[in-house]
Amino acid sequence: MSDDLDAGPDPATIAAAGPEPPNAADPVHAVGIGPGNPEYLTPRGERAIREADVVVGFETVVGFVADRTDADLLTCGYRDEGATLATFAERVAGGDTGTAVLMGDPNHSGYQFVGKVQAAVESPVRVIPGISSLQVAASRARTPMEETEFVTLHKSGDIESDCRRLHANVGERHLLVLPRPYDMMPGDIAADLLNVGASPSLPALVLERLTHDDETTTRTTLGELGTYGGGLETDDTPFSDLSVLAVRTE
């Protein structure tokens, strides 16, 4: 399974190809574990993790739920996720109960991983939604979801169409954006919006490590935030990769 999205379809298209089969027997579960605070893990998601024989996910994600299960834990990064998912698929094909874990809600930035799991296993995949940092950010920023344009840039591949949605809605609707480390961080997103004519006085909030003890919120304007644009490395931005950008209307 290639991690190069130019070599095949975006895995998210696999996840979204059709509705889940009803009443599927012995599904693989894809569980959203919330923003990393165990108090935001839903009881249904916790049960799927606890009852699994094998759990797969990115190392940082699995670490949040490792003490909630006696399952064998298969951890990966971007470079070895294909091989790790192949091992996971072999275990499931051999009769083990499998659960994949993702940060937040699988229906947001985890959709590509859902597609990769679905491509790897023969069993049906059942998504168990979670509480996402997006939902918490909407509460903190007081941006009602029905009045907000949500865009996730936290994915591999082309994001041009996603940026166009932000361009079309900035100043007209609230924006909630999941940045992409580290080429489209909050400062880069602000600079891009300013380049297409957005008002520099629009209120902006960068919400980091939501629900954790070290949660922080930077309250600023789009113009001020845009000064942090540019760069591709961790040290090029004052904001962490665990951040959500909210841009309110005036």
Secondary structure in CASP SS format (residue, H / E / C, confidence):
PFRMAT SS
TARGET T0000
AUTHOR 0000-0000-0000
METHOD secondary structure of the structure
MODEL  1
M C 1.00
S C 1.00
D C 1.00
D C 1.00
L H 1.00
D H 1.00
A H 1.00
G C 1.00
P C 1.00
D C 1.00
P H 1.00
A H 1.00
T H 1.00
I H 1.00
A H 1.00
A C 1.00
A C 1.00
G C 1.00
P C 1.00
E C 1.00
P C 1.00
P C 1.00
N C 1.00
A C 1.00
A C 1.00
D C 1.00
P C 1.00
V E 1.00
H E 1.00
A E 1.00
V E 1.00
G E 1.00
I C 1.00
G E 1.00
P C 1.00
G C 1.00
N C 1.00
P H 1.00
E H 1.00
Y H 1.00
L C 1.00
T C 1.00
P H 1.00
R H 1.00
G H 1.00
E H 1.00
R H 1.00
A H 1.00
I H 1.00
R H 1.00
E C 1.00
A C 1.00
D C 1.00
V E 1.00
V E 1.00
V E 1.00
G E 1.00
F E 1.00
E H 1.00
T H 1.00
V H 1.00
V H 1.00
G H 1.00
F H 1.00
V H 1.00
A H 1.00
D H 1.00
R H 1.00
T C 1.00
D C 1.00
A C 1.00
D E 1.00
L E 1.00
L E 1.00
T E 1.00
C E 1.00
G C 1.00
Y C 1.00
R C 1.00
D C 1.00
E H 1.00
G H 1.00
A H 1.00
T H 1.00
L H 1.00
A H 1.00
T H 1.00
F H 1.00
A H 1.00
E H 1.00
R H 1.00
V H 1.00
A H 1.00
G C 1.00
G C 1.00
D C 1.00
T C 1.00
G E 1.00
T E 1.00
A E 1.00
V E 1.00
L E 1.00
M C 1.00
G E 1.00
D C 1.00
P C 1.00
N C 1.00
H C 1.00
S C 1.00
G C 1.00
Y H 1.00
Q H 1.00
F H 1.00
V H 1.00
G H 1.00
K H 1.00
V H 1.00
Q H 1.00
A H 1.00
A H 1.00
V C 1.00
E C 1.00
S C 1.00
P C 1.00
V E 1.00
R E 1.00
V E 1.00
I E 1.00
P C 1.00
G C 1.00
I C 1.00
S C 1.00
S H 1.00
L H 1.00
Q H 1.00
V H 1.00
A H 1.00
A H 1.00
S H 1.00
R H 1.00
A H 1.00
R C 1.00
T C 1.00
P C 1.00
M H 1.00
E H 1.00
E H 1.00
T E 1.00
E E 1.00
F E 1.00
V E 1.00
T E 1.00
L C 1.00
H C 1.00
K C 1.00
S C 1.00
G C 1.00
D C 1.00
I C 1.00
E H 1.00
S H 1.00
D H 1.00
C H 1.00
R H 1.00
R H 1.00
L H 1.00
H H 1.00
A H 1.00
N H 1.00
V E 1.00
G C 1.00
E C 1.00
R E 1.00
H E 1.00
L E 1.00
L E 1.00
V E 1.00
L E 1.00
P C 1.00
R E 1.00
P C 1.00
Y C 1.00
D C 1.00
M E 1.00
M C 1.00
P H 1.00
G H 1.00
D H 1.00
I H 1.00
A H 1.00
A H 1.00
D H 1.00
L H 1.00
L H 1.00
N H 1.00
V C 1.00
G C 1.00
A C 1.00
S C 1.00
P C 1.00
S C 1.00
L C 1.00
P E 1.00
A E 1.00
L E 1.00
V E 1.00
L E 1.00
E E 1.00
R C 1.00
L C 1.00
T C 1.00
H C 1.00
D C 1.00
D C 1.00
E C 1.00
T E 1.00
T E 1.00
T E 1.00
R E 1.00
T E 1.00
T E 1.00
L H 1.00
G H 1.00
E H 1.00
L H 1.00
G H 1.00
T H 1.00
Y H 1.00
G C 1.00
G C 1.00
G C 1.00
L C 1.00
E C 1.00
T H 1.00
D H 1.00
D H 1.00
T C 1.00
P C 1.00
F C 1.00
S C 1.00
D C 1.00
L C 1.00
S E 1.00
V E 1.00
L E 1.00
A E 1.00
V E 1.00
R C 1.00
T C 1.00
E C 1.00
END
